[in-house]
């Protein structure tokens, strides 16, 4: 007996067991193809979502670091929270750290996810994911096209 078909990829991802989600995420991040077409479709969906996350992560990093640096200033200098948040140095340091995170760390993560998306798109299209001439840019662009993932999910999603 098969499970009922999930209405969307998001619903299917939420319904997936935690262990299965970890395996899919780790496999895509490592740039490897997943075993089934269903998992490959979920992996492409997850990879495309991860590729869109960069600016949001940097913004959250900025806010967290600004609060931490202000708190450090309150703790070390004994100033008030209001004085600490009024100091522009807090925002400059937090902003530089967030930019560093965005341009260095995030670039490495995106490269890994781009490869994972590309090999799984190739698998879904019936091509060899291990081909040396894999055009990563074209395959990632195809995965981002409107309706492409939904069309694949309609074929394999359960």
MDTraj code that builds the backbone (N, CA, C; nanometers):
import mdtraj as md
import numpy as np

residues = "UNK UNK UNK UNK UNK UNK UNK UNK UNK UNK UNK UNK UNK UNK UNK UNK UNK UNK UNK UNK UNK UNK UNK UNK UNK UNK UNK UNK UNK UNK UNK UNK UNK UNK UNK UNK UNK UNK UNK UNK UNK UNK UNK UNK UNK UNK UNK UNK UNK UNK UNK UNK UNK UNK UNK UNK UNK UNK UNK UNK UNK UNK UNK UNK UNK UNK UNK UNK UNK UNK UNK UNK UNK UNK UNK UNK UNK UNK UNK UNK UNK UNK UNK UNK UNK UNK UNK UNK UNK UNK UNK UNK UNK UNK UNK UNK UNK UNK UNK UNK UNK UNK UNK UNK UNK UNK UNK UNK UNK UNK UNK UNK UNK UNK UNK UNK UNK UNK UNK UNK UNK UNK UNK UNK UNK UNK UNK UNK UNK UNK UNK UNK UNK UNK UNK UNK UNK UNK UNK UNK UNK UNK UNK UNK UNK UNK UNK UNK UNK UNK UNK UNK UNK UNK UNK UNK UNK UNK".split()
xyz = np.array([
    [0.0843, -0.1176, 0.0000],
    [0.0000, 0.0000, 0.0000],
    [0.0888, 0.1240, 0.0000],
    [0.0668, 0.2133, -0.0926],
    [0.1504, 0.3330, -0.1018],
    [0.0903, 0.4454, -0.0179],
    [0.1777, 0.5372, 0.0232],
    [0.1311, 0.6508, 0.1022],
    [0.0543, 0.7461, 0.0116],
    [-0.0317, 0.8300, 0.0696],
    [-0.1030, 0.9266, -0.0140],
    [-0.0057, 1.0270, -0.0747],
    [-0.0383, 1.0753, -0.1919],
    [0.0483, 1.1685, -0.2632],
    [0.0467, 1.3049, -0.1938],
    [0.1634, 1.3616, -0.1693],
    [0.1727, 1.4930, -0.1055],
    [0.1376, 1.6003, -0.2071],
    [0.0679, 1.7023, -0.1601],
    [0.0223, 1.8084, -0.2501],
    [0.1385, 1.8913, -0.3032],
    [0.2391, 1.9110, -0.2224],
    [0.3514, 1.9941, -0.2655],
    [0.4823, 1.9332, -0.2159],
    [0.5902, 1.9853, -0.2702],
    [0.7217, 1.9395, -0.2256],
    [0.7449, 1.9753, -0.0795],
    [0.6966, 2.0908, -0.0384],
    [0.7125, 2.1325, 0.1016],
    [0.6408, 2.0345, 0.1945],
    [0.5189, 1.9956, 0.1582],
    [0.4446, 1.8986, 0.2394],
    [0.5171, 1.7642, 0.2432],
    [0.5697, 1.7238, 0.1297],
    [0.6429, 1.5972, 0.1237],
    [0.7687, 1.6037, 0.2093],
    [0.8372, 1.7172, 0.2068],
    [0.9588, 1.7331, 0.2869],
    [0.9255, 1.7257, 0.4355],
    [0.8170, 1.7910, 0.4761],
    [0.7775, 1.7883, 0.6172],
    [0.7328, 1.6491, 0.6606],
    [0.6746, 1.5735, 0.5689],
    [0.6271, 1.4387, 0.6013],
    [0.7401, 1.3358, 0.6035],
    [0.8532, 1.3689, 0.5455],
    [0.9687, 1.2787, 0.5412],
    [1.0216, 1.2578, 0.6835],
    [1.0632, 1.1371, 0.7190],
    [1.1252, 1.1159, 0.8507],
    [1.2542, 1.1978, 0.8632],
    [1.2864, 1.2364, 0.9851],
    [1.4034, 1.3222, 1.0092],
    [1.5320, 1.2580, 0.9577],
    [1.5468, 1.1293, 0.9768],
    [1.6685, 1.0613, 0.9303],
    [1.6798, 1.0686, 0.7783],
    [1.5690, 1.0517, 0.7105],
    [1.5687, 1.0595, 0.5645],
    [1.6010, 1.2014, 0.5173],
    [1.5477, 1.3020, 0.5856],
    [1.5780, 1.4416, 0.5493],
    [1.7263, 1.4701, 0.5652],
    [1.7866, 1.4185, 0.6732],
    [1.9304, 1.4403, 0.6949],
    [2.0121, 1.3751, 0.5841],
    [1.9745, 1.2543, 0.5449],
    [2.0478, 1.1835, 0.4387],
    [2.0368, 1.2603, 0.3072],
    [1.9163, 1.3060, 0.2738],
    [1.8968, 1.3813, 0.1491],
    [1.9792, 1.5090, 0.1518],
    [1.9720, 1.5843, 0.2616],
    [2.0451, 1.7110, 0.2713],
    [2.1958, 1.6890, 0.2624],
    [2.2456, 1.5901, 0.3335],
    [2.3898, 1.5644, 0.3328],
    [2.4373, 1.5189, 0.1946],
    [2.3586, 1.4351, 0.1288],
    [2.3961, 1.3852, -0.0038],
    [2.3992, 1.4983, -0.1059],
    [2.2987, 1.5862, -0.1014],
    [2.2957, 1.6994, -0.1947],
    [2.4125, 1.7929, -0.1663],
    [2.4393, 1.8194, -0.0379],
    [2.5496, 1.9094, -0.0038],
    [2.6842, 1.8521, -0.0474],
    [2.6970, 1.7208, -0.0468],
    [2.8213, 1.6572, -0.0903],
    [2.8333, 1.6496, -0.2424],
    [2.7273, 1.6890, -0.3137],
    [2.7318, 1.6882, -0.4594],
    [2.7142, 1.5511, -0.5211],
    [2.6447, 1.4636, -0.4512],
    [2.6246, 1.3273, -0.5004],
    [2.4799, 1.3074, -0.5431],
    [2.4570, 1.2147, -0.6372],
    [2.3186, 1.1861, -0.6776],
    [2.2477, 1.1001, -0.5729],
    [2.1186, 1.1228, -0.5590],
    [2.0373, 1.0420, -0.4684],
    [1.9891, 0.9167, -0.5404],
    [1.9451, 0.8174, -0.4659],
    [1.9133, 0.6870, -0.5251],
    [1.7836, 0.6849, -0.6040],
    [1.6763, 0.7404, -0.5488],
    [1.5471, 0.7317, -0.6173],
    [1.5125, 0.8655, -0.6815],
    [1.4227, 0.8619, -0.7777],
    [1.3798, 0.9860, -0.8424],
    [1.3034, 1.0741, -0.7444],
    [1.2301, 1.0131, -0.6533],
    [1.1571, 1.0901, -0.5527],
    [1.2552, 1.1669, -0.4635],
    [1.3564, 1.0963, -0.4133],
    [1.4565, 1.1619, -0.3292],
    [1.5351, 1.2660, -0.4079],
    [1.5644, 1.2372, -0.5350],
    [1.6368, 1.3341, -0.6182],
    [1.5542, 1.4609, -0.6365],
    [1.4225, 1.4454, -0.6549],
    [1.3355, 1.5625, -0.6700],
    [1.3334, 1.6438, -0.5411],
    [1.3211, 1.5756, -0.4270],
    [1.3258, 1.6460, -0.2983],
    [1.4625, 1.7118, -0.2772],
    [1.5687, 1.6446, -0.3199],
    [1.7026, 1.7008, -0.3068],
    [1.7222, 1.8256, -0.3912],
    [1.6691, 1.8247, -0.5134],
    [1.6778, 1.9434, -0.5995],
    [1.5995, 2.0580, -0.5361],
    [1.4811, 2.0286, -0.4848],
    [1.3992, 2.1315, -0.4186],
    [1.4742, 2.1918, -0.2999],
    [1.5343, 2.1058, -0.2176],
    [1.6096, 2.1532, -0.1017],
    [1.7303, 2.2357, -0.1457],
    [1.8024, 2.1891, -0.2469],
    [1.9202, 2.2613, -0.2947],
    [1.8863, 2.3986, -0.3489],
    [1.7771, 2.4086, -0.4243],
    [1.7351, 2.5389, -0.4779],
    [1.6973, 2.6319, -0.3633],
    [1.6316, 2.5783, -0.2609],
    [1.5979, 2.6603, -0.1430],
    [1.7248, 2.7099, -0.0739],
    [1.8237, 2.6232, -0.0610],
    [1.9484, 2.6620, 0.0051],
    [2.0218, 2.7694, -0.0748],
    [2.0140, 2.7629, -0.2067],
    [2.0816, 2.8625, -0.2898],
    [2.0181, 3.0003, -0.2758],
    [1.8920, 3.0072, -0.2347],
    [1.8230, 3.1354, -0.2184],
    [1.8457, 3.1971, -0.0810],
    [1.9038, 3.1235, 0.0128],
    [1.9097, 3.1660, 0.1520],
    [2.0189, 3.2658, 0.1868],
    [2.1172, 3.2884, 0.1045],
    [2.2341, 3.3683, 0.1382],
    [2.2088, 3.5011, 0.2062],
    [2.1358, 3.5932, 0.1442],
    [2.1150, 3.7244, 0.2059],
    [2.0400, 3.7180, 0.3390],
    [1.9486, 3.6228, 0.3528],
    [1.8740, 3.6119, 0.4779],
    [1.9651, 3.5689, 0.5922],
    [2.0553, 3.4766, 0.5630],
    [2.1485, 3.4295, 0.6646],
    [2.2412, 3.5426, 0.7067],
    [2.2885, 3.6219, 0.6118],
    [2.3765, 3.7340, 0.6447],
    [2.3025, 3.8381, 0.7279],
    [2.1769, 3.8643, 0.6975],
    [2.0980, 3.9594, 0.7759],
    [2.0789, 3.9121, 0.9186],
    [2.0500, 3.7846, 0.9343],
    [2.0340, 3.7288, 1.0687],
    [2.1666, 3.7323, 1.1438],
    [2.2755, 3.7040, 1.0738],
    [2.4078, 3.7101, 1.1357],
    [2.4368, 3.8508, 1.1855],
    [2.4030, 3.9516, 1.1057],
    [2.4253, 4.0906, 1.1446],
    [2.3500, 4.1238, 1.2734],
    [2.2241, 4.0866, 1.2811],
    [2.1429, 4.1187, 1.3993],
    [2.1984, 4.0492, 1.5231],
    [2.2291, 3.9212, 1.5107],
    [2.2810, 3.8459, 1.6250],
    [2.4143, 3.9034, 1.6712],
    [2.5034, 3.9338, 1.5777],
    [2.6337, 3.9878, 1.6155],
    [2.6229, 4.1273, 1.6755],
    [2.5315, 4.2090, 1.6266],
    [2.5125, 4.3425, 1.6844],
    [2.4694, 4.3314, 1.8299],
    [2.3778, 4.2418, 1.8587],
    [2.3332, 4.2228, 1.9973],
    [2.4471, 4.1670, 2.0824],
    [2.5235, 4.0721, 2.0291],
    [2.6356, 4.0158, 2.1050],
    [2.7435, 4.1197, 2.1341],
    [2.7786, 4.2000, 2.0339],
    [2.8806, 4.3021, 2.0566],
    [2.8322, 4.4090, 2.1535],
    [2.7056, 4.4447, 2.1456],
    [2.6507, 4.5416, 2.2407],
    [2.6517, 4.4826, 2.3812],
    [2.6144, 4.3564, 2.3940],
    [2.6170, 4.2909, 2.5249],
    [2.7572, 4.2792, 2.5798],
    [2.8527, 4.2527, 2.4931],
    [2.9927, 4.2468, 2.5351],
    [3.0386, 4.3820, 2.5873],
    [2.9952, 4.4852, 2.5204],
    [3.0309, 4.6204, 2.5635],
    [2.9679, 4.6537, 2.6989],
    [2.8442, 4.6140, 2.7181],
    [2.7770, 4.6360, 2.8467],
    [2.8505, 4.5603, 2.9563],
    [2.8898, 4.4375, 2.9276],
    [2.9567, 4.3545, 3.0271],
    [3.0968, 4.4063, 3.0597],
    [3.1752, 4.4408, 2.9584],
    [3.3142, 4.4809, 2.9810],
    [3.3289, 4.6243, 3.0305],
    [3.2508, 4.7152, 2.9745],
    [3.2667, 4.8563, 3.0076],
    [3.1672, 4.9043, 3.1121],
    [3.0661, 4.8252, 3.1397],
    [2.9661, 4.8660, 3.2379],
    [2.8721, 4.9739, 3.1871],
    [2.8650, 4.9925, 3.0570],
    [2.7748, 5.0937, 3.0022],
    [2.6329, 5.0370, 2.9951],
    [2.5385, 5.1233, 2.9669],
    [2.3996, 5.0779, 2.9563],
    [2.3764, 5.0179, 2.8173],
    [2.2669, 4.9438, 2.8044],
    [2.2321, 4.8852, 2.6754],
    [2.2045, 4.9944, 2.5730],
    [2.1440, 5.1031, 2.6192],
    [2.1119, 5.2132, 2.5282],
    [2.2395, 5.2750, 2.4711],
    [2.3389, 5.2971, 2.5580],
    [2.4675, 5.3511, 2.5115],
    [2.5374, 5.2534, 2.4168],
    [2.5301, 5.1254, 2.4498],
    [2.5971, 5.0245, 2.3671],
    [2.5362, 5.0187, 2.2271],
    [2.4028, 5.0264, 2.2191],
    [2.3384, 5.0222, 2.0879],
    [2.3512, 5.1541, 2.0126],
    [2.3829, 5.2625, 2.0828],
    [2.4001, 5.3921, 2.0168],
    [2.5384, 5.4047, 1.9527],
    [2.6304, 5.3181, 1.9913],
    [2.7672, 5.3249, 1.9395],
    [2.7735, 5.2654, 1.7983],
    [2.8184, 5.3438, 1.6995],
    [2.8249, 5.2923, 1.5621],
    [2.9283, 5.1811, 1.5432],
    [3.0268, 5.1725, 1.6325],
    [3.1276, 5.0664, 1.6202],
    [3.0642, 4.9275, 1.6273],
    [2.9598, 4.9147, 1.7080],
    [2.8906, 4.7864, 1.7206],
    [2.8383, 4.7427, 1.5846],
    [2.7793, 4.8355, 1.5116],
    [2.7187, 4.8022, 1.3822],
    [2.8237, 4.7822, 1.2735],
    [2.9323, 4.8564, 1.2817],
    [3.0396, 4.8402, 1.1833],
    [3.1025, 4.7014, 1.1969],
    [3.1333, 4.6628, 1.3200],
    [3.1949, 4.5314, 1.3424],
    [3.0983, 4.4197, 1.3035],
    [2.9722, 4.4321, 1.3440],
    [2.8727, 4.3293, 1.3099],
    [2.8513, 4.3231, 1.1587],
    [2.8486, 4.4374, 1.0931],
    [2.8300, 4.4410, 0.9480],
    [2.9461, 4.3781, 0.8734],
    [3.0675, 4.4086, 0.9176],
    [3.1845, 4.3485, 0.8530],
    [3.1866, 4.1969, 0.8717],
    [3.1528, 4.1516, 0.9905],
    [3.1491, 4.0073, 1.0152],
    [3.0408, 3.9401, 0.9307],
    [2.9250, 4.0047, 0.9170],
    [2.8166, 3.9477, 0.8355],
    [2.8561, 3.9432, 0.6880],
    [2.9227, 4.0474, 0.6396],
    [2.9686, 4.0473, 0.5002],
    [3.0742, 3.9397, 0.4763],
    [3.1632, 3.9253, 0.5719],
    [3.2646, 3.8209, 0.5616],
    [3.1978, 3.6833, 0.5537],
    [3.0989, 3.6629, 0.6384],
    [3.0250, 3.5366, 0.6369],
    [2.9535, 3.5172, 0.5043],
    [2.8935, 3.6224, 0.4525],
    [2.8181, 3.6134, 0.3278],
    [2.9088, 3.5796, 0.2100],
    [3.0238, 3.6444, 0.2014],
    [3.1083, 3.6278, 0.0834],
    [3.2044, 3.5098, 0.0907],
    [3.2447, 3.4700, 0.2098],
    [3.3385, 3.3582, 0.2179],
    [3.2681, 3.2257, 0.2451],
    [3.2054, 3.2160, 0.3599],
    [3.1430, 3.0900, 0.3991],
    [3.0266, 3.0545, 0.3076],
    [2.9412, 3.1508, 0.2804],
    [2.8217, 3.1240, 0.2004],
    [2.8583, 3.0823, 0.0578],
    [2.9651, 3.1348, 0.0042],
    [3.0078, 3.0979, -0.1312],
    [3.0463, 2.9498, -0.1374],
    [3.1167, 2.9026, -0.0356],
    [3.1556, 2.7616, -0.0328],
    [3.0335, 2.6705, -0.0228],
    [2.9388, 2.7073, 0.0626],
    [2.8175, 2.6270, 0.0789],
    [2.7386, 2.6245, -0.0512],
    [2.7263, 2.7404, -0.1156],
    [2.6503, 2.7468, -0.2408],
    [2.7145, 2.6611, -0.3495],
    [2.8470, 2.6608, -0.3578],
    [2.9141, 2.5797, -0.4593],
    [2.8834, 2.4317, -0.4389],
    [2.8851, 2.3879, -0.3138],
    [2.8552, 2.2472, -0.2864],
    [2.7109, 2.2143, -0.3239],
    [2.6178, 2.3023, -0.2872],
    [2.4774, 2.2760, -0.3187],
    [2.4513, 2.2851, -0.4688],
    [2.5215, 2.3743, -0.5400],
    [2.5027, 2.3848, -0.6853],
    [2.5381, 2.2522, -0.7524],
    [2.6466, 2.1933, -0.7129],
    [2.6878, 2.0642, -0.7699],
    [2.5841, 1.9564, -0.7375],
    [2.5345, 1.9554, -0.6147],
    [2.4329, 1.8579, -0.5757],
    [2.3043, 1.8731, -0.6543],
    [2.2628, 1.9976, -0.6766],
    [2.1427, 2.0225, -0.7573],
    [2.1667, 1.9740, -0.8999],
    [2.2826, 2.0056, -0.9556],
    [2.3121, 1.9698, -1.0950],
    [2.3127, 1.8185, -1.1165],
    [2.3775, 1.7430, -1.0279],
    [2.3838, 1.5979, -1.0499],
    [2.2457, 1.5339, -1.0355],
    [2.1624, 1.5877, -0.9484],
    [2.0287, 1.5304, -0.9315],
    [1.9342, 1.5710, -1.0438],
    [1.9520, 1.6901, -1.1006],
    [1.8743, 1.7283, -1.2192],
    [1.9131, 1.6372, -1.3356],
    [2.0425, 1.6112, -1.3511],
    [2.0877, 1.5206, -1.4575],
    [2.0262, 1.3819, -1.4394],
    [2.0221, 1.3350, -1.3169],
    [1.9614, 1.2034, -1.2903],
    [1.8137, 1.2040, -1.3281],
    [1.7418, 1.3095, -1.2913],
    [1.5988, 1.3171, -1.3215],
    [1.5723, 1.3251, -1.4714],
    [1.6688, 1.3788, -1.5460],
    [1.6527, 1.3893, -1.6911],
    [1.7056, 1.2670, -1.7643],
    [1.7511, 1.1679, -1.6904],
    [1.7969, 1.0445, -1.7530],
    [1.9396, 1.0495, -1.8031],
    [2.0148, 1.1504, -1.7636],
    [2.1557, 1.1593, -1.8032],
    [2.2433, 1.1082, -1.6896],
    [2.3663, 1.0812, -1.7203],
    [2.4585, 1.0327, -1.6182],
    [2.5008, 1.1482, -1.5273],
    [2.4754, 1.1355, -1.3967],
    [2.5166, 1.2417, -1.3056],
    [2.6675, 1.2480, -1.2853],
    [2.7391, 1.1455, -1.3310],
    [2.8843, 1.1429, -1.3134],
    [2.9593, 1.1830, -1.4395],
    [2.8870, 1.2338, -1.5386],
    [2.9508, 1.2736, -1.6643],
    [3.0476, 1.3890, -1.6388],
    [3.1661, 1.3840, -1.7003],
    [3.2637, 1.4905, -1.6776],
    [3.2232, 1.6236, -1.7410],
    [3.1364, 1.6195, -1.8413],
    [3.0977, 1.7427, -1.9101],
    [2.9645, 1.7982, -1.8575],
    [2.9343, 1.7748, -1.7318],
    [2.8103, 1.8214, -1.6706],
    [2.8109, 1.9739, -1.6631],
    [2.7141, 2.0376, -1.7262],
    [2.7038, 2.1836, -1.7254],
    [2.6242, 2.2267, -1.6022],
    [2.6953, 2.2564, -1.4952],
    [2.6321, 2.2872, -1.3668],
    [2.5414, 2.4092, -1.3781],
    [2.5883, 2.5149, -1.4435],
    [2.5086, 2.6376, -1.4539],
    [2.3758, 2.6137, -1.5255],
    [2.3801, 2.5413, -1.6361],
    [2.2571, 2.5155, -1.7123],
    [2.1606, 2.4277, -1.6338],
    [2.2134, 2.3288, -1.5624],
    [2.1264, 2.2393, -1.4862],
    [2.0632, 2.3104, -1.3666],
    [2.1389, 2.3964, -1.3005],
    [2.0827, 2.4733, -1.1884],
    [1.9777, 2.5708, -1.2406],
    [2.0038, 2.6328, -1.3548],
    [1.9050, 2.7241, -1.4143],
    [1.7768, 2.6489, -1.4492],
    [1.7901, 2.5279, -1.5002],
    [1.6718, 2.4479, -1.5327],
    [1.5926, 2.4164, -1.4062],
    [1.6611, 2.3846, -1.2973],
    [1.5921, 2.3533, -1.1717],
    [1.5170, 2.4740, -1.1175],
    [1.5659, 2.5938, -1.1486],
    [1.5017, 2.7159, -1.0995],
    [1.3875, 2.7638, -1.1886],
    [1.3719, 2.7035, -1.3063],
    [1.2637, 2.7448, -1.3965],
    [1.1292, 2.7223, -1.3296],
    [1.0355, 2.8117, -1.3566],
    [0.9009, 2.7966, -1.3020],
    [0.8364, 2.6698, -1.3554],
    [0.7852, 2.5902, -1.2667],
    [0.7111, 2.4720, -1.3072],
    [0.7936, 2.3465, -1.3300],
    [0.9252, 2.3575, -1.3434],
    [1.0056, 2.2395, -1.3723],
    [0.9988, 2.1390, -1.2577],
    [1.0214, 2.1856, -1.1354],
    [1.0171, 2.0950, -1.0210],
    [0.8766, 2.0407, -0.9976],
    [0.7765, 2.1254, -1.0147],
    [0.6381, 2.0800, -0.9956],
    [0.6034, 1.9709, -1.0963],
    [0.6519, 1.9865, -1.2182],
    [0.6277, 1.8854, -1.3218],
    [0.6949, 1.7533, -1.2832],
    [0.8181, 1.7606, -1.2350],
    [0.8886, 1.6393, -1.1926],
    [0.8179, 1.5751, -1.0736],
    [0.7723, 1.6585, -0.9811],
    [0.7054, 1.6062, -0.8622],
    [0.5743, 1.5368, -0.8997],
    [0.5054, 1.5895, -0.9990],
    [0.3802, 1.5272, -1.0436],
    [0.4062, 1.3864, -1.0979],
    [0.5250, 1.3651, -1.1531],
    [0.5584, 1.2331, -1.2077],
    [0.5994, 1.1334, -1.0997],
    [0.6785, 1.1781, -1.0024],
    [0.7387, 1.0822, -0.9090],
    [0.6898, 1.0959, -0.7660],
    [0.6284, 1.2064, -0.7290],
    [0.5932, 1.2300, -0.5892],
    [0.4850, 1.1381, -0.5375],
    [0.5102, 1.0797, -0.4239],
    [0.4099, 0.9964, -0.3548],
    [0.4247, 1.0173, -0.2074],
])
top = md.Topology()
chain = top.add_chain()
for i, resn in enumerate(residues, 1):
    res = top.add_residue(resn, chain, resSeq=i)
    for name in ("N", "CA", "C"):
        top.add_atom(name, md.element.get_by_symbol(name[0]), res)
traj = md.Trajectory(xyz[None], top)
